[in-house]
Amino acid sequence: MNTENRETLYVKVRDLAGNDFVCPLDELRDPNSISDAEMENCVEDAVVGRYAGRLKIVDPVH
């Protein structure tokens, strides 16, 4: 049995209104253009501060 623990990577994104969010990178097709369905898995940036030590946030690949 393969019990590989793969760490989830997150990326910061901004919606059209200018609000910042943190989203799971592997669930986004394009971090520069996010659909409403993809936004459902994102968390407001202000909320992430409580969990900052537990989340690995990376820069998006352009």
C-alpha positions as CSV (number, residue, x, y, z in Angstrom):
1,M,0.0,0.0,0.0
2,N,1.3,3.4,-1.0
3,T,0.8,5.9,1.8
4,E,2.7,8.8,0.2
5,N,2.2,12.0,2.1
6,R,2.2,14.7,-0.6
7,E,2.3,18.2,0.8
8,T,-0.4,20.5,-0.7
9,L,1.0,23.7,-2.2
10,Y,-1.0,26.9,-2.2
11,V,-0.8,30.1,-4.3
12,K,-2.0,33.6,-3.6
13,V,-4.5,34.9,-6.2
14,R,-6.6,38.1,-6.6
15,D,-10.1,38.3,-7.9
16,L,-11.4,41.0,-10.2
17,A,-12.6,43.1,-7.2
18,G,-9.0,43.1,-5.8
19,N,-9.6,40.7,-3.0
20,D,-6.7,38.4,-2.1
21,F,-7.2,34.6,-1.7
22,V,-5.1,31.5,-1.1
23,C,-5.9,28.5,-3.3
24,P,-4.6,24.9,-3.7
25,L,-2.2,25.1,-6.6
26,D,-2.9,21.6,-8.0
27,E,-6.6,22.5,-8.3
28,L,-6.1,25.5,-10.6
29,R,-5.8,25.3,-14.3
30,D,-4.3,28.8,-14.6
31,P,-3.5,30.8,-11.4
32,N,-3.8,34.0,-13.5
33,S,-7.4,33.3,-14.6
34,I,-9.6,31.5,-12.0
35,S,-13.1,30.3,-12.5
36,D,-15.9,30.6,-10.0
37,A,-15.8,26.8,-9.5
38,E,-12.1,26.9,-8.7
39,M,-12.7,29.8,-6.2
40,E,-14.9,27.5,-4.1
41,N,-11.7,25.8,-2.9
42,C,-10.0,29.1,-2.0
43,V,-9.7,30.9,1.4
44,E,-9.6,34.6,2.0
45,D,-6.0,35.8,2.6
46,A,-7.0,37.4,5.9
47,V,-8.1,34.0,7.3
48,V,-4.9,32.3,6.3
49,G,-2.9,34.2,8.8
50,R,-4.0,31.9,11.5
51,Y,-2.7,28.9,9.6
52,A,0.4,30.4,8.1
53,G,2.8,28.0,9.7
54,R,0.9,25.0,8.3
55,L,0.5,26.1,4.7
56,K,3.2,26.1,2.1
57,I,2.5,29.1,-0.2
58,V,4.4,29.3,-3.5
59,D,4.7,31.8,-6.3
60,P,2.6,30.9,-9.4
61,V,4.5,29.9,-12.5
62,H,3.8,32.4,-15.3
